[in-house]
């Protein structure tokens, strides 16, 4: 009888020791792998099938793993949205529209990352801070506009090595936004035929923007975009109204281009550059 208990005890200890010597990989799809961990890399884990340790070395990407339970009992977690990939990223950016001064205004922007794949962006444009394309006509304009948008990063960029996210703000995106502005347009040319000498204008738009954003060394940021939508302008009189070949409304080339006549179509494009801050 004593011998029987001894055998059972030895068997139980063997089962317990066997279970203890196993590493368990818990995948995000709820699959559990019984393995022997060989190496923990930056992006992947190398292991052997526990029941075939003389077989080939297998590899699994860390993005597929929820957690690992090692034979020592220690548990290491990899789950969630892999926020650790972004833990050290700077999540705020200050930008300036590099091309905006060519159109008679200067636009400043601020972007804040809310979470991986989403951020909010605000812009302030100072009309009159830039090249006056109609200075030969004696025209002057001054004012400001404000933009607010929500950015969906639809296809974040990856490094080729290990398919790791490059940066929380980096990638292709879709950004709906609204714009509203006020400005004063004036014509000081005595000998120029125009429908007005001075007018106050308010304008706005609802735009759908598509773009691509690059981040370099978590310091510099470059953002190119193109957008279309609906816009309005309270007064469509123009310094160029007597020249049908150059019928461009003042204010159109500040926050956006358009609308043209009674048609509300508007569009915009830009190249923003800046730097990242905490």
Secondary structure, DSSP 8 states (H G I E B T S, - for coil): -HHHHHHHHHHHHHHHHHHHT-EEEEETTS-EEEEEEEEE-SSEEEEEEGGGTTS--EEEEGGGEEEEE-TTS-EEE--TT-GGGGTTS--EEEEEETTGGGGTEEEEEEEEEEETTEEEEEEEEEETSS--TTGGGTEEEEEEEEEEEEEEEEEE-B-TGGG-B--TT-EEEEEEEEEEEEEEEEE--TTS--S-SEEEEEEEEEEEEEEEEEEETTTEEEEEEEEEEEEEES----TTTT-GGG---TTHHHHBEEEETTEEEEEEEEEEEEEEE-
